[in-house]
């Protein structure tokens, strides 16, 4: 994953220091691209441990079309908790509950989860119901039946519905490409890229998506191309980024998908196996909400 470390070095060296919506402060560059050959291994960062179960379950949640965090917290995925909690603290029902207390109530109380656990029409809604269009099914059909099309596109950016989202889509637009040698590639445009916390998840998540769609369409995997808009390191992540830059990269793991899935809805978390993952220890950074 030298490609990712090169991004970190580039932003630290030439980025500009900027204010941001969260008031944390960032160092940022505009416009950057990384390429990952998925034939060379599964791009799971090795300079810190990335929690594969969380990103894989999040992707399955997106694919299901769900937008409520209850299923995630019931499956020990915590990555979306801060946004609905922030909204809850502004409601008249907030009585000083901690984030952990909020999450436990989401997990156990269906009525509470229905009221306070929904994120609005975020990724899953846009992927499976963009103004009545199931974009994901359409993309898979195009890959199977019109693989040379330049219109195999899925967008999470739906302007009229953005005001109702807990967080507007960061990874907003993707395009698929089927090469003449039967390999499926994906380019993602990510408008806002949190380099320490978000980008390692995004790389692995969309690489997993390529593997899944390739399997149900009978193709091999090609490249994941990651194009970043505002690529930034939060100021409170500088130390952990520098720790990563002191670490040697290690051999990438392999992804094995067990089973004979025929449709994108057939995948379960238990179907995925990461083989040979030997990262450096995990590093912790605070999420900016």
C-alpha positions in Angstrom: 0.0 0.0 0.0 2.8 2.4 -0.9 0.3 4.2 -3.0 -1.6 5.3 0.1 1.5 6.3 2.0 2.5 8.4 -1.1 -0.8 10.2 -0.7 -0.1 10.9 3.0 3.4 12.3 2.2 2.0 14.5 -0.6 -0.7 16.1 1.5 1.6 16.7 4.4 4.3 18.2 2.1 2.2 20.4 -0.2 -1.3 20.7 1.3 -2.7 23.9 2.5 -4.0 24.4 6.1 -7.7 25.1 6.0 -10.7 25.5 8.3 -13.5 23.0 7.9 -17.1 22.4 8.9 -16.2 20.5 12.0 -13.9 23.3 13.3 -11.0 20.7 13.7 -8.8 22.0 10.9 -7.3 20.1 8.0 -4.3 20.0 5.6 -5.8 19.5 2.2 -5.1 19.1 -1.5 -7.6 19.2 -4.3 -7.5 16.4 -6.8 -5.5 13.2 -6.3 -5.7 9.7 -7.9 -4.6 6.3 -6.7 -4.7 3.0 -8.7 -4.8 -0.5 -7.2 -4.4 -3.6 -9.3 -6.7 -6.1 -7.5 -4.8 -9.0 -9.1 -1.9 -8.2 -6.9 -3.7 -8.6 -3.6 -6.6 -7.2 -1.6 -5.8 -3.5 -0.8 -6.2 -3.7 3.0 -3.8 -1.3 4.6 -0.9 -2.9 6.4 0.7 0.1 8.2 -2.2 -0.1 10.6 -4.9 -2.7 11.2 -8.2 -2.0 9.3 -11.2 -3.7 10.7 -12.4 -5.8 7.7 -15.7 -7.0 9.4 -16.9 -3.4 9.8 -16.3 -2.4 6.2 -17.7 -5.6 4.8 -20.9 -5.4 6.9 -21.3 -1.7 6.1 -21.1 -2.6 2.4 -23.7 -5.4 2.8 -25.9 -2.8 4.6 -25.5 -0.4 1.7 -26.4 -3.1 -0.8 -29.6 -4.0 1.2 -30.8 -0.4 0.8 -31.1 0.1 4.6 -30.5 3.5 6.0 -31.0 2.8 9.7 -28.0 2.1 12.0 -29.9 -0.5 14.1 -28.7 -3.4 11.9 -25.2 -2.1 12.0 -25.0 -1.8 15.8 -26.6 -5.2 16.3 -23.7 -6.5 14.2 -21.1 -4.6 16.2 -20.4 -1.9 13.5 -20.0 1.5 15.1 -18.8 3.6 12.3 -22.1 5.6 11.7 -23.1 6.1 15.4 -21.8 9.7 15.9 -24.1 11.3 13.3 -27.5 10.2 14.6 -26.3 10.7 18.2 -25.4 14.3 17.3 -29.0 14.8 16.1 -30.4 13.1 19.1 -28.5 15.5 21.5 -30.5 18.3 19.9 -33.9 16.7 20.5 -36.2 17.3 23.4 -35.8 13.6 24.4 -32.1 14.0 25.1 -31.5 13.6 28.9 -27.7 13.6 28.9 -27.2 10.1 27.6 -23.7 9.1 26.5 -23.0 7.9 23.0 -22.7 4.3 24.4 -26.1 4.6 26.1 -27.6 5.9 22.9 -26.2 3.0 20.9 -27.4 0.5 23.4 -30.9 1.9 23.2 -30.8 1.9 19.4 -29.8 -1.8 19.6 -32.6 -2.9 21.9 -35.5 -0.5 21.3 -37.1 -0.8 17.9 -39.3 2.3 18.3 -36.4 4.4 19.5 -34.2 3.2 16.6 -37.0 4.0 14.1 -37.2 7.6 15.4 -33.5 8.3 16.0 -31.5 5.7 14.2 -32.3 6.6 10.6 -29.7 8.6 8.6 -32.1 9.8 5.9 -31.7 8.8 2.3 -28.0 8.0 2.3 -26.0 5.5 0.3 -28.3 2.5 0.4 -31.4 4.5 -0.5 -29.6 6.1 -3.5 -28.0 2.8 -4.7 -31.3 0.9 -4.7 -33.9 3.7 -5.1 -32.7 6.8 -6.8 -36.0 8.5 -7.7 -37.4 5.1 -8.3 -34.4 3.6 -10.1 -32.5 0.6 -8.7 -29.1 1.8 -9.8 -27.1 -1.2 -8.5 -29.3 -3.7 -10.4 -29.1 -1.6 -13.5 -25.3 -1.5 -13.3 -25.0 -5.2 -12.9 -27.4 -5.8 -15.9 -25.3 -3.4 -18.0 -22.0 -5.2 -17.1 -23.6 -8.5 -18.1 -25.4 -7.3 -21.3 -23.6 -4.2 -22.5 -20.1 -4.4 -21.1 -18.6 -1.8 -23.5 -21.0 0.9 -22.4 -19.5 4.1 -21.1 -22.7 4.7 -19.1 -22.2 2.0 -16.4 -22.5 4.6 -13.6 -23.9 4.7 -10.1 -24.4 8.0 -8.2 -25.1 8.6 -4.6 -25.3 12.3 -5.1 -29.0 13.2 -5.3 -29.3 17.0 -4.8 -33.0 17.2 -3.8 -32.5 14.6 -1.1 -29.2 15.9 0.4 -30.9 18.2 3.0 -32.5 15.1 4.5 -29.3 13.1 4.9 -27.3 13.0 8.1 -24.2 13.3 6.0 -24.1 14.1 2.3 -22.3 11.3 0.3 -18.5 11.5 0.5 -17.9 8.6 -2.0 -20.4 10.0 -4.4 -20.0 8.7 -8.0 -18.7 5.4 -9.5 -18.1 4.1 -13.0 -17.5 0.6 -14.1 -15.3 -0.6 -17.0 -15.1 -4.1 -18.5 -11.9 -4.7 -20.4 -11.5 -6.9 -23.5 -9.7 -9.6 -21.4 -12.7 -10.0 -19.1 -11.7 -7.9 -16.1 -14.0 -5.6 -14.2 -12.6 -2.3 -13.0 -14.2 0.5 -11.0 -13.4 4.2 -10.7 -14.7 6.0 -7.6 -14.9 9.8 -7.3 -14.8 10.8 -3.6 -15.6 14.5 -3.1 -14.3 14.5 0.5 -11.6 12.2 1.7 -10.6 11.8 5.4 -7.2 10.3 4.7 -6.5 8.7 8.1 -10.0 7.3 9.1 -12.1 7.1 5.9 -9.8 6.4 3.0 -8.4 3.1 4.1 -12.0 1.9 4.6 -13.2 3.3 1.3 -10.3 1.6 -0.6 -11.1 -1.8 0.8 -14.9 -1.4 0.6 -14.9 -0.6 -3.1 -12.3 -3.2 -3.8 -14.7 -5.7 -2.2 -17.5 -4.4 -4.3 -15.5 -5.0 -7.4 -14.9 -8.6 -6.3 -18.5 -9.2 -5.5 -19.9 -7.8 -8.8 -17.2 -9.6 -10.8 -18.2 -12.9 -9.2 -21.9 -12.5 -10.1 -21.1 -11.3 -13.6 -18.5 -14.0 -14.4 -15.6 -11.7 -14.7 -12.1 -11.4 -13.2 -11.1 -8.4 -11.1 -9.2 -5.5 -12.7 -8.3 -2.2 -11.1 -9.8 0.0 -8.4 -9.2 3.6 -9.3 -9.7 6.1 -6.5 -10.1 9.7 -7.4 -10.2 12.2 -4.5 -11.6 15.7 -4.6 -10.8 17.4 -1.2 -8.2 15.0 0.2 -7.4 16.0 3.7 -5.7 15.0 6.9 -7.3 16.4 10.1 -4.9 18.3 12.3 -5.5 15.9 15.2 -4.4 13.0 12.9 -0.9 14.3 12.0 0.8 12.3 14.7 -0.8 8.9 13.8 -0.2 9.6 10.0 3.5 10.2 10.8 3.6 6.9 12.8 2.3 5.1 9.7 4.9 6.7 7.6 7.6 5.3 9.9 6.3 1.7 9.3 7.3 -0.7 6.6 4.5 -1.9 4.3 3.8 -5.6 4.3 2.5 -8.1 1.8 -1.1 -7.6 0.9 -3.6 -10.3 1.9 -5.9 -12.2 -0.4 -9.6 -12.2 -0.4 -11.5 -15.5 -0.8 -15.2 -15.5 -1.4 -16.9 -18.8 -0.6 -20.1 -19.9 -2.1 -21.8 -19.8 -5.5 -23.5 -16.4 -5.4 -25.6 -15.6 -8.4 -27.0 -12.2 -7.4 -25.6 -9.3 -5.4 -28.1 -10.0 -2.6 -26.8 -13.6 -2.1 -23.6 -12.5 -0.2 -23.3 -12.9 3.5 -20.5 -11.7 5.7 -19.5 -15.3 6.5 -18.8 -15.8 2.7 -15.7 -13.5 3.0 -12.3 -14.7 4.1 -9.2 -12.5 4.3 -6.1 -14.7 4.1 -2.6 -13.7 5.1 -3.4 -10.3 6.7 -0.4 -9.3 8.9 -0.7 -5.6 9.6 1.1 -3.4 12.1 -1.0 -2.6 15.3 -4.1 -0.4 15.0 -3.9 3.3 15.4 -6.7 5.4 16.9 -7.9 8.8 15.7 -11.0 10.8 16.7 -13.7 11.1 14.1 -14.7 14.7 13.2 -18.5 15.1 13.1 
